[in-house]
């Protein structure tokens, strides 16, 4: 029988991998032009939303827990003036999801309750909370991608 910590780790990691698969499902058929097209003057392109997901996870999980040295430029996630090729965009996102899943799977039972802090996340007080909050934020951004895809 598995213990609760193992179940949490495996289920959370699998959830992030499912989000990755959904982002590919919605974005793979788009052309490079469509990826970077803003549906509305005030909205974000699919490319910018993927950059935001990538930056968000690299900062909150990568820099703050995995200690990968990531330095975030949040504003640029929404304003990147030089659209990168679609393949690079998705490859960076995939590497980030792989890092998150690996970091989750490395958590020992006592790690889930370790103290956590980060800019723009005053509510996240321990590691489990930031993994959960980040998963919830991904749902919202993934929903935006899905809505964008249907317009």
N, C-alpha and C positions, 0 to 999 in steps of 0.2 A: 504494500500500500504506500502511495506517495504521501508526503506531508504537505501541509498547507503552503509553506514557502515555495516548494517545488511547483505546486499547482499554479500558484500566483505567477511565478516566473514564466512558466511555459505558456500559460494562457495570455499573459500580457505580451510576450514576445510574438506569439502567433497573431495577436490582434494587430500589432504594428505591421507585421508581414501581410496581413489581409488588407490593411490600408494601402500599402505599397501596391498590391495587386489591383486594387480598385483605381488608384491613380493611373496606373498603366492602362487599365481597361478604358478609362475615360479619355486619356491623352494620347495613346499610341496611334490612333487613327487620324489625329489632327496633323495638319501640315505645320512646318516651322512658322509660316505666316500666321496661321490660326492660333498657335501656341502663344504668340506674343501680341495678338490683337486684343485690345480692350473692348469689351462689349458695350460699354458706356463710357463717356468721358471721365466720370468719377470712379469707375470701377477698376478692377485689377485683371490683368490677363492671366490665363492659365499658367504661363511661364512664371509670372511674378508670384502667384500663389504657391507654386512648387518651390520657388526660391525661398519663400517665407517658411514653408514647412521644413525645408532643409536647414535653414538658418536657426529656426526655433529649436529643433531637435538637437542640432549640433551644439547649441549653447546650453540649453537646459539639461540635457543628458550628457552630451559629449564633453563640454568644458567643465561642467559642474560636478559630474559624477565619474565619467570615464577619464577625466583629466587629459583630454586629447589636445589641449592647447588652442582650441578654436577661439578666434576673436570675432565677435559678431558686429556686423554693420547693418543693423535692422532697417534703417531708412533705405538703404540700397536694395534691399529685398523687394521693395515696392517701386523703386524708381530706376533700376538698372537700365542705363541708356543703350548698352550694347548687348542685344539679345544673343545669348550663347546658342550654339547649335543644339537642336532638340536632343540628340544623342548624349551630349555632355550634361545637359540639364537632368535627364533621367538617370544617367550614370551617377551623378553626384547625389541625387535623391536616394538611389538604391544603396549606395555605400553608407549613407547616413542611417537608413533603416537597418542595414546589417549591423552597424555599430550599436544602435539602440538595442536591437534584439540580443546581441552578444553581451552587452552591458547588463541587461535584465537577467539573462541566464547565469551571469557570474555572481549575482547577489546571493549572499549567504543569508540564512534566516535572520541573523542579527543586523544585517545591512539595511533591511527594509525600514527600520526605525531610526537609522542614523540621521542626525541633524542635517538639514538642508537649507540653503538660502541662495537667492539669485535676484538680480535686478528684475523688476516688474512682476515678481512672484512672491509678494509678502505672505500670502496664505499658505504656501507650501512650506511646511515646517520639518518634514521628514521625507526621505527618499520615496517611499511608497506613494506619498501624496503627489510628488511631481511627475512620477510615471503615470499616475492616474489622470492628473490634470492635463498633462501633455496628450494623452490618448483622447481625452474629451475635446481638446482644442483641435485635434486632427479630424475629429468627426465633423466639426463645424466647417473647417476649411475644405474637407472632402465634399461636404454638401454643396459648398459654393462652386467647386469644380463641376459637380454633377449638374447643378442648375445652369452654369455657364454652358456646359456641353449641350444642353437641351435648347438653348436660345439660338 
